[in-house]
Amino acid sequence: MYRKNIMVYGIALFTTFMAISMVLFPENAFESALEGLNLWWNVVFPALLPFFMVAQLLIGLGAVHFMGVLLEPFMRPVFNVPGSGGFVMAVGLASGFPLGSVLTADVRKKNLINKTEGERLVSFTNTADPLFMFGAVAVGMLGRVEMGILIAVAHYLSSISVGIIMRFYKMNAPKTVQQDKIKRNILIKALLALKKGRDEDGRSFGKLLGDSAKKSVNTLLVIGAFIVMFSVMIEILLNVGVIDLIANALLKFLGPLGVNFELLVAYISGIFEVTLGCQKAAEAAMVSPTAQMVAISFIIAFSGLSVTAQVASMIGDTDISIKPFIIARIIHGFLAGLYTYLLVKFGMFKLVPQAIPAFFAQTPSFSIDFLIIRFVIFSIPILLMLLVILAFLIYKTTKLVAFRVK
C-alpha cells in the first residue's frame, strides 16, 4: 500500500512538472509536438494501417483459428503458447510494435489464449519493424544500410530467445486446448476450425471491413497521441537538463569503466523514446563503433517507455498484466546488445568508425532495388512461418501415407 501511494504521488508530481515546463517552454513543446505528429502521420499511420486492417479481417474470417490448429505442434513446445500465437508472431515481426500487443489482446478476448499465455505472447511479439531498422536507423542515422542486417539479426535472435525464456513463466499454469481429440488429418482440423471461427464471428464481409477500418483508425489515434506526448516529454527533459543531470551522476560511477557521457545520454533518452535514443547513439562522438551498435541494439530492443505505454493501453481492457512485458523488454535489450557484441567480436560483421552522423541527412532512395529489398525484408518473417507450416504438413501427410501403406 505504501509503495502504491509513492507511485501515485510520484506520477502526480511528474505530471505537474511537465505541465509547468510546457508553460515555461511553449515553443519547444509545440515544435516537438509537431515533430511527433509529422512522424505519426507520414510514417506510422500509412505503415501500420494496412497491417491493422488485414489482421482484423483475418481474425474475423477465422484465419487465426486455422493457423492455431496448424501451428500448435510448433508454438506449444517452443514458446508454450497456443498455435494462434503463431499468427500474432508472424504479423508482429513483419509490422513492428505495437501490433503484436493489439493482436494478443484480440485473441485473448476471443479466448483463444488464457491470461498467462497472453503474458508470454505479448512479451516477444512486439518487435521493431524492418523498415525502421533498415531505413530510419541504418540508412538515415548511420548512413550504412549494411548495418541494418546486424541490427535486425541481433534483434530477431534476441526476440526469439526472449520467447523461449518466457515459456518457463508460470510453467504450471493451465493450457488452452484448441484442437478436438478426434483423430483426423491436421489440415481438415484446421479447415473445420476456420469455419467454426467464421461462424462464431457471424458478421458479413461488409460489416467486418467497416469494423476493421474503425478499430484500426481508433487504435492508430491512440498510438499517435502517445507519440506526440512522449515527443514533448523528451524534448522538455532535454531542455530542462534532467537527462544531462542523470548522465553526469551516472558518469561518476561508470566513467572509470570507460563509459562515454554522450552514450549515457543516448541510453537515458532511449529509455523514454526509441527513435531519439538511436539518434543520440548515432551522433555520439569518441565512441567505438562496437559500443555504438550495442547501444543502438539495446535501445531498439528495449523500445522505450513510449512503446511500453502504448502496449499497456492496448492490453488495458484485458486481464493481461504489463509486468511480464516490462521484464521481457529489459531481457530483450540486454540480449540484443550481447548478440550484437558477439556478432562483431567473432568477425561476422566488420565495423568502421562513422565520421559524420547522418540522421535523416539522406533520404533512402526509393529505386526499384530499394523497393525490392524492402519487399524481401517485410516478407521474411511471413515466409519463414509459411515454410514451417509447409514442412509440418509434408511431415504429417508422409506419416499418414506410411500408416495407410502399413
VMD Tcl script that draws the C-alpha trace (Angstrom):
set ca {
  {0.00 0.00 0.00}
  {2.84 2.38 0.92}
  {4.63 1.61 -2.35}
  {1.42 2.25 -4.30}
  {0.98 5.65 -2.63}
  {4.56 6.61 -3.50}
  {3.89 5.73 -7.15}
  {0.66 7.77 -7.20}
  {2.38 10.82 -5.66}
  {5.37 10.40 -7.97}
  {3.22 10.31 -11.12}
  {1.23 13.33 -9.93}
  {4.44 15.25 -9.20}
  {5.95 14.39 -12.58}
  {2.75 15.37 -14.41}
  {2.71 18.72 -12.57}
  {6.36 19.24 -13.52}
  {5.56 18.53 -17.18}
  {2.59 20.94 -17.16}
  {4.69 23.77 -15.67}
  {7.54 23.06 -18.10}
  {5.16 23.23 -21.08}
  {4.06 26.68 -19.90}
  {7.67 27.81 -19.45}
  {8.83 26.35 -22.80}
  {5.79 26.69 -25.09}
  {7.80 26.93 -28.32}
  {9.79 23.77 -27.59}
  {6.63 21.93 -26.60}
  {4.85 23.00 -29.79}
  {7.76 22.14 -32.10}
  {8.29 18.71 -30.52}
  {4.55 18.01 -30.69}
  {4.58 18.96 -34.36}
  {7.55 16.64 -34.99}
  {5.75 13.79 -33.25}
  {2.60 14.47 -35.26}
  {4.57 14.51 -38.53}
  {6.23 11.23 -37.58}
  {2.86 9.65 -36.87}
  {1.08 10.99 -39.97}
  {3.89 10.49 -42.50}
  {5.39 7.21 -41.23}
  {3.41 5.36 -38.56}
  {-0.12 5.81 -39.89}
  {0.48 4.69 -43.51}
  {2.85 1.92 -42.41}
  {0.58 0.32 -39.81}
  {-2.96 0.95 -41.11}
  {-2.87 -1.78 -43.82}
  {-1.43 -4.30 -41.34}
  {-4.07 -3.44 -38.74}
  {-6.94 -3.80 -41.20}
  {-5.70 -7.04 -42.77}
  {-5.07 -8.54 -39.32}
  {-8.58 -7.64 -38.14}
  {-10.07 -9.11 -41.33}
  {-8.12 -12.36 -40.88}
  {-9.31 -12.66 -37.29}
  {-12.92 -12.14 -38.32}
  {-12.63 -14.60 -41.23}
  {-11.35 -17.37 -38.95}
  {-7.75 -17.42 -40.24}
  {-6.41 -17.25 -36.68}
  {-8.34 -20.40 -35.77}
  {-6.94 -22.07 -38.90}
  {-3.33 -21.16 -38.08}
  {-3.93 -22.00 -34.43}
  {-4.51 -25.65 -35.27}
  {-1.66 -25.84 -37.80}
  {0.95 -24.16 -35.61}
  {0.00 -25.74 -32.27}
  {2.65 -28.51 -32.60}
  {5.31 -25.83 -33.21}
  {4.31 -22.95 -30.93}
  {3.45 -25.06 -27.87}
  {6.80 -26.85 -27.37}
  {8.92 -23.85 -28.37}
  {7.11 -20.89 -26.79}
  {4.46 -22.62 -24.62}
  {1.62 -20.69 -26.28}
  {-1.23 -21.97 -28.49}
  {-0.86 -22.13 -32.24}
  {-2.86 -18.91 -32.65}
  {0.22 -17.19 -31.23}
  {1.97 -18.05 -34.49}
  {-0.32 -15.63 -36.34}
  {0.43 -12.90 -33.80}
  {4.15 -13.62 -34.04}
  {4.26 -13.52 -37.86}
  {2.31 -10.26 -38.18}
  {4.14 -8.70 -35.23}
  {7.56 -9.46 -36.73}
  {6.56 -8.07 -40.11}
  {4.82 -4.87 -38.97}
  {6.52 -3.86 -35.71}
  {5.25 -2.60 -32.39}
  {2.63 -2.25 -31.05}
  {0.65 -4.51 -33.40}
  {1.75 -7.61 -31.50}
  {0.03 -6.33 -28.36}
  {-3.12 -5.38 -30.31}
  {-3.44 -8.88 -31.76}
  {-2.59 -10.51 -28.43}
  {-5.46 -8.59 -26.85}
  {-7.77 -9.65 -29.70}
  {-7.02 -13.37 -29.43}
  {-7.35 -13.11 -25.63}
  {-10.82 -11.56 -25.96}
  {-11.81 -14.47 -28.20}
  {-10.50 -16.91 -25.54}
  {-8.01 -18.43 -27.97}
  {-5.37 -17.93 -25.25}
  {-5.60 -17.59 -21.48}
  {-4.16 -14.85 -19.25}
  {-0.75 -16.46 -18.70}
  {-0.34 -17.39 -22.37}
  {-1.22 -13.81 -23.31}
  {1.50 -12.50 -20.99}
  {4.03 -14.87 -22.57}
  {2.92 -13.99 -26.10}
  {2.95 -10.21 -25.74}
  {6.48 -10.39 -24.29}
  {8.18 -11.46 -27.53}
  {5.84 -10.47 -30.38}
  {6.38 -6.68 -30.08}
  {9.44 -6.07 -32.21}
  {10.72 -3.16 -34.26}
  {9.62 -3.23 -37.89}
  {12.26 -3.96 -40.57}
  {11.79 -0.58 -42.29}
  {12.66 1.27 -39.08}
  {15.83 -0.77 -38.54}
  {16.98 -0.59 -42.16}
  {15.54 2.72 -43.35}
  {15.48 5.04 -40.34}
  {18.41 3.71 -38.28}
  {20.84 2.05 -40.71}
  {20.41 4.43 -43.66}
  {19.01 7.58 -42.07}
  {21.06 7.71 -38.85}
  {24.20 5.71 -39.62}
  {24.37 6.20 -43.37}
  {25.21 2.50 -43.86}
  {22.47 0.16 -45.00}
  {24.55 -2.95 -44.22}
  {24.34 -2.12 -40.51}
  {20.63 -2.84 -40.77}
  {21.48 -6.53 -41.22}
  {23.48 -6.56 -37.98}
  {20.71 -4.76 -36.08}
  {17.95 -6.98 -37.50}
  {19.81 -10.27 -36.89}
  {20.57 -9.35 -33.28}
  {17.03 -8.02 -32.77}
  {15.18 -11.08 -34.05}
  {17.57 -13.58 -32.42}
  {17.09 -11.87 -29.06}
  {13.30 -11.72 -29.61}
  {13.12 -15.47 -30.21}
  {15.40 -16.01 -27.20}
  {13.01 -13.96 -25.04}
  {10.11 -16.09 -26.29}
  {11.95 -19.28 -25.31}
  {12.86 -17.83 -21.89}
  {9.29 -16.65 -21.25}
  {7.94 -20.14 -21.98}
  {9.05 -21.01 -18.44}
  {6.95 -18.17 -16.99}
  {4.28 -19.82 -14.78}
  {5.04 -23.26 -16.19}
  {2.28 -24.97 -14.19}
  {-0.49 -22.63 -15.39}
  {-3.42 -24.24 -17.29}
  {-3.08 -24.55 -21.07}
  {-5.57 -23.56 -23.72}
  {-6.56 -26.53 -25.87}
  {-7.59 -25.54 -29.39}
  {-7.81 -28.92 -31.10}
  {-10.51 -31.56 -30.75}
  {-9.49 -35.02 -29.62}
  {-10.91 -36.76 -32.69}
  {-8.13 -38.32 -34.76}
  {-8.22 -36.78 -38.23}
  {-5.85 -35.03 -40.64}
  {-4.49 -31.78 -39.19}
  {-5.41 -29.85 -42.35}
  {-9.03 -30.98 -42.02}
  {-8.98 -29.94 -38.35}
  {-7.63 -26.54 -39.37}
  {-10.32 -26.05 -42.01}
  {-13.04 -27.03 -39.53}
  {-11.57 -24.57 -37.01}
  {-11.61 -21.83 -39.68}
  {-15.31 -22.48 -40.39}
  {-16.10 -22.52 -36.67}
  {-14.27 -19.23 -36.14}
  {-16.09 -17.62 -39.06}
  {-19.48 -18.85 -37.81}
  {-18.77 -17.55 -34.30}
  {-17.93 -14.10 -35.70}
  {-21.08 -14.00 -37.81}
  {-20.55 -10.55 -39.38}
  {-21.00 -10.01 -43.11}
  {-17.85 -9.13 -45.03}
  {-19.01 -5.53 -45.49}
  {-19.67 -5.16 -41.77}
  {-16.34 -6.83 -40.96}
  {-14.48 -4.48 -43.34}
  {-16.10 -1.40 -41.81}
  {-15.41 -2.53 -38.25}
  {-11.80 -3.29 -39.17}
  {-11.34 0.22 -40.55}
  {-12.93 1.86 -37.49}
  {-10.96 -0.16 -34.96}
  {-7.68 0.30 -36.86}
  {-8.06 4.07 -37.11}
  {-9.08 4.37 -33.45}
  {-6.07 2.31 -32.38}
  {-3.74 4.44 -34.52}
  {-5.18 7.62 -33.00}
  {-4.23 6.32 -29.54}
  {-0.74 5.45 -30.79}
  {-0.41 8.93 -32.32}
  {-1.36 10.55 -29.00}
  {1.38 8.59 -27.21}
  {3.95 9.52 -29.85}
  {3.14 13.24 -29.55}
  {3.07 13.12 -25.74}
  {6.44 11.38 -25.39}
  {7.95 13.60 -28.07}
  {7.04 16.64 -25.95}
  {8.17 14.90 -22.75}
  {11.65 14.01 -24.00}
  {12.17 17.48 -25.51}
  {11.29 19.14 -22.20}
  {13.55 16.79 -20.24}
  {16.39 17.64 -22.61}
  {15.77 21.40 -22.40}
  {15.44 21.43 -18.63}
  {18.65 19.41 -18.35}
  {17.21 16.44 -16.46}
  {18.76 13.88 -18.83}
  {22.18 15.57 -18.69}
  {21.93 15.68 -14.89}
  {21.23 11.94 -14.70}
  {24.01 11.19 -17.19}
  {26.53 13.25 -15.18}
  {25.54 11.44 -11.98}
  {25.95 8.02 -13.63}
  {29.25 9.08 -15.21}
  {30.86 9.36 -11.76}
  {30.30 5.64 -11.24}
  {30.63 4.38 -14.81}
  {33.33 6.78 -16.06}
  {36.23 4.68 -14.71}
  {34.87 1.76 -16.76}
  {35.31 3.79 -19.94}
  {31.65 4.73 -20.43}
  {31.17 7.85 -22.59}
  {28.91 10.74 -21.48}
  {27.20 11.02 -24.88}
  {26.49 7.30 -24.88}
  {24.91 7.60 -21.44}
  {22.68 10.38 -22.77}
  {21.70 8.06 -25.63}
  {20.79 5.22 -23.26}
  {18.76 7.51 -20.99}
  {16.97 9.08 -23.98}
  {16.27 5.59 -25.35}
  {14.63 4.57 -22.08}
  {11.97 7.19 -22.86}
  {11.75 7.11 -26.67}
  {13.41 4.69 -29.08}
  {13.92 6.98 -32.10}
  {15.59 9.78 -30.15}
  {17.75 7.27 -28.26}
  {19.01 5.76 -31.52}
  {19.66 9.25 -32.90}
  {21.73 10.20 -29.85}
  {23.71 6.95 -30.09}
  {24.40 7.53 -33.80}
  {25.63 11.08 -33.05}
  {27.83 10.05 -30.10}
  {31.44 11.12 -30.68}
  {34.58 9.44 -29.34}
  {32.76 6.11 -29.11}
  {33.89 2.82 -30.63}
  {31.69 1.51 -33.45}
  {31.02 -1.66 -31.44}
  {29.82 0.28 -28.38}
  {27.67 2.44 -30.66}
  {25.98 -0.56 -32.30}
  {25.48 -2.32 -28.95}
  {23.76 0.82 -27.64}
  {21.51 1.07 -30.71}
  {20.55 -2.62 -30.49}
  {19.74 -2.29 -26.78}
  {17.62 0.83 -27.31}
  {15.64 -0.70 -30.20}
  {15.00 -3.93 -28.29}
  {14.03 -2.14 -25.07}
  {11.79 0.08 -27.25}
  {11.31 2.84 -24.65}
  {8.60 3.84 -22.24}
  {6.63 5.27 -25.16}
  {6.07 1.82 -26.67}
  {5.51 0.33 -23.21}
  {2.75 2.88 -22.61}
  {1.19 2.00 -25.98}
  {1.25 -1.71 -25.16}
  {-0.26 -1.05 -21.71}
  {-3.07 0.85 -23.42}
  {-3.70 -1.91 -25.99}
  {-3.98 -4.68 -23.37}
  {-5.67 -2.44 -20.79}
  {-9.16 -3.87 -21.36}
  {-7.95 -7.46 -20.87}
  {-6.63 -9.29 -17.80}
  {-3.09 -9.45 -19.25}
  {-0.55 -7.88 -16.89}
  {2.06 -5.42 -18.20}
  {4.72 -6.52 -15.66}
  {5.99 -9.58 -17.61}
  {6.23 -7.39 -20.73}
  {8.42 -4.84 -18.91}
  {10.71 -7.58 -17.60}
  {10.89 -9.07 -21.11}
  {11.86 -5.65 -22.55}
  {14.86 -5.49 -20.21}
  {15.91 -9.05 -21.10}
  {15.40 -8.32 -24.81}
  {17.55 -5.20 -24.58}
  {20.47 -6.93 -22.86}
  {20.32 -9.94 -25.19}
  {20.21 -7.73 -28.30}
  {23.28 -5.83 -27.07}
  {25.05 -9.11 -26.24}
  {24.26 -10.68 -29.62}
  {25.45 -7.54 -31.39}
  {28.73 -7.65 -29.49}
  {29.23 -11.37 -30.22}
  {28.40 -10.99 -33.92}
  {31.03 -8.26 -34.20}
  {33.53 -9.99 -31.90}
  {33.53 -13.20 -33.93}
  {34.02 -11.31 -37.18}
  {30.58 -11.84 -38.73}
  {30.26 -8.06 -39.20}
  {33.05 -5.52 -39.71}
  {32.60 -2.07 -38.21}
  {34.47 1.10 -39.12}
  {34.10 4.48 -37.38}
  {31.33 6.69 -38.74}
  {32.81 10.14 -39.21}
  {29.63 12.18 -39.61}
  {26.28 11.05 -38.23}
  {23.68 11.13 -40.96}
  {20.36 11.25 -39.13}
  {17.85 11.75 -41.93}
  {20.54 13.72 -43.75}
  {19.99 11.46 -46.68}
  {16.62 10.05 -47.58}
  {16.65 6.41 -48.67}
  {16.47 6.24 -52.43}
  {13.21 4.61 -53.44}
  {14.67 2.98 -56.52}
  {13.48 -0.34 -57.87}
  {16.33 -2.06 -56.00}
  {15.35 -0.43 -52.70}
  {11.69 -1.38 -53.17}
  {12.71 -4.98 -53.86}
  {14.89 -5.01 -50.72}
  {12.01 -3.59 -48.68}
  {9.62 -6.20 -50.02}
  {12.05 -9.02 -49.18}
  {12.62 -7.65 -45.66}
  {8.90 -7.48 -44.91}
  {8.31 -10.92 -46.43}
  {10.99 -12.83 -44.47}
  {9.01 -13.43 -41.22}
  {5.85 -14.47 -43.06}
  {7.80 -16.70 -45.48}
  {9.54 -18.43 -42.57}
  {6.20 -19.09 -40.91}
  {4.75 -20.45 -44.17}
  {7.78 -22.73 -44.60}
  {7.27 -24.10 -41.09}
  {3.60 -24.80 -41.89}
  {4.52 -26.43 -45.22}
  {7.21 -28.61 -43.65}
  {4.83 -29.73 -40.93}
  {2.06 -30.54 -43.44}
  {4.50 -32.58 -45.56}
  {5.64 -34.44 -42.45}
  {2.05 -35.17 -41.37}
  {1.00 -36.23 -44.89}
  {4.01 -38.54 -45.26}
  {3.29 -40.07 -41.87}
  {-0.37 -40.62 -42.80}
  {0.53 -42.25 -46.14}
  {3.07 -44.52 -44.44}
  {0.45 -45.55 -41.88}
  {-2.09 -46.41 -44.60}
  {0.52 -48.44 -46.55}
  {1.17 -50.50 -43.43}
}
mol new
graphics top color blue
foreach p $ca { graphics top sphere $p radius 0.5 }
foreach p [lrange $ca 0 end-1] q [lrange $ca 1 end] { graphics top cylinder $p $q radius 0.2 }
display resetview
